[in-house]
Amino acid sequence: MQTKTIAPSLLVVLGAAAFFAAPARADVVAAYVEGHGGVGNNEGGTRSSSSSSSGLSPAIGFQLGARLLIFEGYYDRTAFGSGASVSRGILGLRGGFGGKDLRLVLHAGAGVITEEGGALTGMTVGAAERNGVVGRAGVALERRLMPVLWGGAALDGEIFSLSAATSSTGPRTEGQDAFLSLYLKFELGI
């Protein structure tokens, strides 16, 4: 999967979904916890470090979030094994389209990111923790399984800029990442 084609493809999907979808019943306020598993693709980008991309990597993680109308905030942590993980804090916009039991979800936001073990820039044992900023957008198809339980499939893409591994004043590492996942979400809303 080429990450350079993810952004334009994601925009086409988001635009078509917004045009053809009917608004879903939306909770004014909602809180959720999600468990996810999938594969990440961190190929491409301008790398100032000497580590190489690790390509497709299986991962498992969780997300804690809350919504107020169309505004959403969440904390996400995804582990790739061997001590490699990514944590994100994101604030953004979210829209759900569809019916009572099936919905298409579109979201976009920005925030902070922490990489451990080279999860985004090439997995290396003992790699330094790096922090930075991230922009993220995604699309998901969710189905209600029980009154407060949803199952879904999602594709999220992001661009990031991380501090240098050895110095906070050195060159930054910039790149992009895509994550394809399946998840279960426990959601309470009013």
Residue, then its C-alpha position, 0 to 999 in steps of 0.5 A: m500500500q503506497t501511503k502517498t495515495i492514501a490522502p487523496s483516496l481518503l478525501v474521495v471516500l470522505g467526500a462521497a460518504a458525506f454527499f450520499a449518506a443520510p444523517a444518523r441519530a447523534d448523541v449530544v454527549a458520548a464517551y467510549v472505550e475501544g479495543h482494536g487490532g490491525v496492521g500499520n503501514n509506515e512507509g514513505g516520508t522524509r526521514s532525517s534519521s538513518s533507520s529504515s521503514s519497517g513496512l506492514s506491522p501487526a498491532i493491538g491497542f485501545q482508545l479512550g474518547a469523548r464527544l460533544l456534538i461534532f467535537e471529539g477528543y481521544y487518547d489512543r495507544t497502539a503497541f507493535g510488539s518488541g517495545a514499539s508503540v505509539s500514543r496519541g492525544i487528538l482533538g478534532l471533528r467527527g461525523g456519523f452518517g447512516g441509520k440506527d444500527l449501521r453508520l459511516v464515521l468520518h473524523a479528522g483532527a490534530g494533536v500530540i504523538t509519542e513514539e517508542g521503539g521506533a514504531l513509526t520510523g523503523m523499529t529498533v530495540g532500545a530506540a529513544e522515545r520521541n515526541g511530536v505533532v500529528g494530523r490524523a483523518g479516518v473513515a470507519l464503518e460501524r455496526r451496532l452489536m448490542p445496545v452499547l456495543w459497536g463493531g467496526a472496521a477503520l482506515d486511519g491516515e496521519i502525518f507526523s513530525l517527531s523530535a530528533a532522537t538525540s536532541s530536542t533542537g536537532p532535525r525532525t523526522e517527518g512522515q506518514d502512517a496508515f492503520l487498517s483495523l477491526y475494533l469493538k467499541f463500548e459507547l455510552g451517550i445521551 
